Amino acid sequence: MVVVLGLAVFLLVWFVLRFRNAISKVPPGPTPLPVLGNMWMFGFKLKFEKLIELSKTYGNVYTLWMGHTPVMVVNGFHAVKEALVHHADVFSERPAVPFFQDLCHSEGIILSNGETWKRQRRFALMALRNLGLGKKSLEWRIQNEAFRLVELFAATKGSAVDPQPLIAACVSNVISWVVFGHGFSFEDIRFHQLLKASETIAYFQGTVWGRLYDSLPWLMRRLPGPHKNVFKEYRQVSDFVKEEIEIHRENWTPDEPQDLIDFYLAELSKSVQDENMSFKEENVIQVVFDFFMAGSETTTATLAWAFLYLLANPDVQDQVKEELDAVLGLNQPVNYEDRTRLHYTNAVVHEIQRYANLVPGAILHACKRDTTFMGLPVSKGTAIYPNLGSVLCDPEQWETPQQFNPGHFLNQDGKFVCKESFLVFGTGPRVCLGERLARVELFIFFTSLIQTFKFKLPEGVTQINMDSIIGSMRQPHPFKICAVAR
């Protein structure tokens, strides 16, 4: 008993000393508890408002502990830009997050590192350009899906409807054309399973269960819970993508790639000489999933928030409609280039993105070597959390950061002006790969709907729920609207 007790005391002292040594190598922050770290302070959810509040005590750069893992939190426009742009050579890595490691082994583009990440990203940019990004061919696809969404709303004949499933189906079809080379009908059961799986996975990582998994992975791997369902959903997505890959292999014409999978098959055929094995079967599944997640979930949620902001600000909805009629004429289809003439409309679209603050924290970065950041020590392997939410409501950058105000993007002459602090898509080498596609989609979907309908609350409904569901993204609670033909 004496030996056991002595060993326990020795281990406890060793753990405390080791922990104190680790704390001394990162920026100061709130005192962590052994094992749990600081996550208990947030209810195991990283709420960007709470992170901003802590910055008032510890400064714009401080450390939180997820279990025994240090996370350097960076707040405010100047500090975030310093981290992601001026320290990009040190902070562009991805940490080994337990949940993503177990889910997809950090394959693909978003979560990979080193030469694999660089080659996968270069490939993706090349494929997007060849598939029409920035050209009329892809814009035509977006316009076609926007028209289909208009038809789905028209079929409701002004009755109350949940807009989010309709939006998700049409927005996701855009990326489906890019990735799979074909779209899906609204009634396709497999398509709805894919959408459901994407939503489940996107939501989970920001939940209590997701934070617990990252803080206590050795325990969570052995316990039942929602995380088991997430792994099941991911396997279903993987099986779906594998089926698509096999179909493509059977019909593949190497010299005439039609979609992302075709381009990837071409790279796989060259990978025999690829010593780094950057292109492999496991990666294509995750690359496809990266595209699908980034190209559907965020745009769908942003458009859902757009409806709520228009309902809460009916004068904004009317003013957008007036500008569309005055500049384009009645019922003329909108092109992305029209944004240069639709100053107020363009400002509204940008303010929707700013105010929705969809992804308050960029995906974690990691420090790849010991360094100093803004005069503070940062050790190799430290995870970095750029609090983009703090940038989008930075009072030094925005006149009324807590209010929905399209004037944030208009100059004194009423002309559209985009600010450098508009970091909705991140910045630096890890900036969102699908930024251009998302911008085109949001503008065309939004304007097509406002041209056609007046959106109202259902009869008898007077309250608008602006609270968000906190997950990996800030999503609105389910709601219903009436799309009344103009």
N, C-alpha and C positions, 0 to 999 in steps of 0.2 A: 504493500500500500504506500509506503514511504517513497519507494522508487517511482511508482506511477504518479504520485502527487508531485514529486520533484521534476519528473519529465513534463508534466502538464504546465508547471510554473515556468520551466525553461522555454517551452514552446510558446507560451503566452508572451513572455518577455521578448523572445526572438521575433515574434510576429509584430509586437508593438514597435520595437526598434527598427525593424525593416520597413514598417509602414511610415514611421516618422521620417526615415531616410528618403523614402519615395516622395513624401509630401514636400520635403525641402527642395526637390528638383523640379517643381512645377509652380506656376503662379499661385499665390495664396487665395483662399476662398473659405467658405463655411466649414467648420470642423466636421469631418466625416465620422460615422460610427463604424466599428469593425464589421466586416462582412457586408452590411447594408449600404455603407457609404453615405451619400446625401440624398438618395432617391426617395427616402421616406418623407423628406420635406415637401415633395411635390405630389405625394400620393402616387409615386412611381409613374408620373407623366411629366414630360418636359414642357411646361407651359411657358411660352415666350414672355408673357406678361410678368411671371414670377422671375424669370431670368433678368428682365429689365430692372425689376425692383431690387434684385440683389446687386446689380451694377452700381446702384446708388451708395451701397456700403463698401463694395470691394473694387469698384472701378470697372471699366469696360472690358477688362481681361481678368478672368479669375478661373479657378478650378473647382469643378464638382466631381464627386466620385460615384461611379456606377459600380457598386460592390467594391472590389479592390482595383478597379480600372479608372485612372484619372482622365477627365474630359475637360479640356480648356475651352471655356465659353467666351466667345468674342461678340461684343455688342456695339451697335452704332456704325454709321456709314464709314467713317474714316478708319476705324479699327478693322472692320470686315474687309475693306478694300486693301488695307495693309497686309492682312493675312492671305487673302486669296489671289492677289495680283503681285504685290511687291515681294511676298515670301512664297510665291508659287513653287519655286524649285525645292523648297523644304516641306511645304504643307499640301502637296497635291496627291499624296498617297491615300489609300483607303485603309482603315484599321480592320483587324480581324474581328468583326462583330459576331458573337456566337450564333445569334439567330440566323443571319445570312450565311454564315459558314456552314451551318447544319442544313439549311434549306437548299442552297444552290452552290455551295463550295466557292462562293465569290467569283463565279465565272462571268462571262459576258463583258459588257462595256462599263456599266455604272459602278460595279463593285470590284473590278479587276485592278491590277497594279503593273508597274514596270513596262517591259517591252510588250507584254500581252495587251495591256490597256492601250498603249500607243498604236499598235497595229490594228486592233479591233476598232478603235475610234477612226483612224484614217480610212479603214475599209468602209465604215458606216457612212462617213461623209461622202466618199466616192459614190457609194451605192445610191444615196439620197439624191445627189446631183444627177446621176444618170437616170434616176426614176422620175425626174421632173421637178425637184425642189427648186423654187425660184422661177419656174417656167409655167406657161399657160396650161400644159398638159395636166399637171397635178392640181393646179387651181381649178381646172374644169371638174375634176373629181370632187373637190370640196364643194363647189357650187351645186353639183348634182346631188350630193348628200344633203346640202342645205335645203334644196328644193323638196327632197323627200321628207325632211323634217317638217317643212311647211305643210305638206300634204297630210302628215300624221296629225298635226294640230288642227288642220281644217276639218278632218274627219270627226273631231270631238264636237264640232258645231257649237262652240262656246260653253260647253258643259265643263264642270270642274274635273281636272285631271292632274295626276302627279307627272310633272314634266321630265323628271330625271331619267326614267327608263327610255323615254322617246329620244332624249338627247344622247344618252349613252349609246343606243343602237346606231344612230347616224354618225356620230363622231367616231366611234370605234370602227365603222366601216371604212372611213378614210384610211386609217392605218392598216386595216385589213388588205386594202388594195395594194398598199405599199409593200407589205410583208408577204402576203399570200398570193397576190395577183388576182384576187377576186373578192367580192363582197358577200354579205349574207342577207338573207331575207329576215324581216322582223320576227317571223314565226319560227325561225330555225332554233331548235332546242339546244344543239351543240353550241351555237353562238351565245345563247343566254347563259349556258354553263361556263363558258369562257369569261363572259362579263362578270358573272358572280364570283368566280375564282379570283379574277383580277381585283375586284373590289375588296374581297376578304383579305387578300394578302397585303394590299395597299393600306388597309385600315389597321391591321394587327400590330405592326411594329411600333406604333405610337401609343398603344394601349398599356394598361397596367401589366397585363400578361406579357407583352413584348418587352417591357422594361425589366420585369422580373426574370425573364429568360436571359437577357443580356447580363443582368447582375448576378444571377445564380444558375448558370447553365448546367452545371453538374447535377443540380437538384431537379430543375425543370425537365431535363431529358428523361427523368424517371417518374415524373408525375403526370396524371391525366389532366386534361384541360383544353381550352380553345386552341392552343398551339398545335395539338395533334390534328385538329381539323384543317389548320392552315397547311400543314405538310401534306395532308390528303388532297387538298385543293391544288397544290402545286404539282403533285404527281399527275392529276387529271390534265392540267395545262400541258405538262411535258408529254403526256401520251397524245394529246391533240396535236401538238407541234410535230411529234414524230410521224404521225399519220400524214400530215401535210408534206413533210420532207420526203417520205416514200412516194407519195403521189407525184411530187416534183421530179424525183429521180426517174420515174417511169416515163415522164413526158418531157424530160429536160433536153433543150437544144443549147449546147454550150456557147455557141456564138450569138445567141439571141436571148439573153436574160430578160425576164419580164418582171421580176420582183426581187425582194431582198433575199429570199431563200435561193433563187437561181444564182444570184451573185455569190452567195456563200458557198454553194456547191462548187462553183468555179475555183474558189479559194481552197476548198478542201482537196480538190484534185491536184493542187500544187503542193499540198502540205507534206508530201512524201519527202521532199527535200528540206522541209522546215524543221530545223533542229530544235527550235523553241516550242514547237507544237502550239503556236498561237491559235491556229485554226483547227478545230476538232469538233466531233459530233456533240460533245457536251456543251461547247461554247455556242453553237448555232441555236440550240434550244433556249439558252439564257439570253442571247442577243435578240432573238425574236420576242421573248417575254419582256425584255427591257424596252423595246420599241413599243410593244402593245401597251404596257403600263404607262410609259411616259407620254404616249400619244393618244391616250383615251381618258384615263382617270382624271388627270389634272384639267383638261379642257372641259370635260363633262361637269366637274364640280364648279369650275369658274362660271360657266353658263348658268348653272343652277343659282349661284349667288347673284348673277346678273338680274334674274327675274325678281329676286327678293328686293334688290336695291331699286329696281324700277317701280315695284309696287309701293315701296316706302317713299319714293320720290317721283310721283306722277308727272311733275313738271319737267323732269329730265327726259322721261319717255316721250312727252309731247314735243320737246325741243329737238330731240334726235329725229323724230319723224318729220318735223318741219324742215330741218336741214336736208334730209334725204330727198324730200319732194322738191325743194328749191334748187338743189344742185344737180340732181340726177333726173328729175321729172318723175311722173307717177309710174310706179311699178316697173322701173328699169332695173335689171339685174346689176348687182354690185360687183365690181372687180377690186382686187386688193389695192391696185394703184389709185383707186378713187379716194383712198384715205388722205392723200395729199390735198384734196379739195374739201374733204369733210372734217374740218378742224374740230368742231365740237363733238361729233360722233367719235372720232379717234380719241379725243380726250376722255370721253365717257368709258370707252373700252379699256383704256389704260388705268383709269381710276377704279374700275371694277376689279382689276387685277391687284392693284395696290391695296385697296381696302379689304378685299377678300383675304389677302395675306395667306394664300392657300398652303404654302409649305414654309412655315415660319423659320424652321431650321433646315439648312441644306443638309444633304447626306453627309455623315461624318467624314472629315478628313483625318489624316494622321501625319505626325512629324516623323520624317525618315532619318533624322540625326539630331544629336544634341545641339541646341541653338539658343539664341536669346531673341525674344520678341517684345518689342516696346519696352526694353529694359528689364524684362522678366525672364527667368530661366525656363526652358521647355525641354524636357528630356525626350530622347528617341522613343517612338512608339506611342507618345501621348496622343489621344484622340482629340480632334478639334471640332467644335460645334459652332459654325458661323450662324449667329442668330439673325437671319434675314428679316425676321419679323420686326426686330429692333431698328433695322434700316428703313423699312417701309413706314414706320411711324416715328422716325427720328425727328424731334421738334426743330432741330437745326436745319433740316432739309425740306420740311413740309409745313406750310402755313397753318393748316388745321388738321394735324395728323390723325385725330380721333373722329373725324367727320368725313362723310362721303362728299367729296367736293371736286368735280371735274375741272374746276379752275386751277387745280394744282398743275395741270398740263396745258394751260393757255397763257399766252403773254398778254400784255396790255392791249394789243390790237386784236385779240381773240384768235390768234394763230396758235396751232398746236406746237408745243415744245416738249420734248422728252428730257427728263432729268437724268444725270449720271447715277443718282441714287435709286433709280428704278431697277432694283436688282431682283425682280421676280424670278428670273431664270438663272440666278447666280451670276458669277463672273469668274474670270481667270480660266486656266486650262480645263477645268471641270465644268464649265458653263454647260447648261442643258443642250444636248445634241439636237433636240427637236424644237429649239426656240423659234426658228423661222416658220416651221410648219404650224406650230401652235398659234403664232401671231396671225397667220393667214386664216386659219380655221376660225379663231375667235371673231375676227372682224367680219368675215363673210356670213357665218352663222348668225351672229348678233344682228347685223343690218338686215339680212333677209327676213328675219322674224319681225323686227320692228316695222319694216315696210308693209308687212301683210296684216299684222294683228295689233290690237290694243289689248294689253294684258291687264287683267283685273283680279281682285280677290273674289272668291266664291261668295254668293249671296249669304248674308248673315255673319260672315267672318270679318272681324275688325282688327284683330291682333296679328302682327307679323313676328314670327319667332326668329330673331337674329342670332340666337345662341348657336354654337357650332358643336358638332360631334368631333371630339379630339381623337385623332388617330395619327397616321403618318401625314395626313392632310387635314385641313380644317374643312369639313363638309357640313352643309346645312342639314338640319333635321328634315325629314320628309314633309312636304307641303303640297297643296293643290292650288292651281290657278285656272282662270278662264281665258282662253284665247279667242277674242271676239274679232271677227273679220272687219277690217276697216272699210 
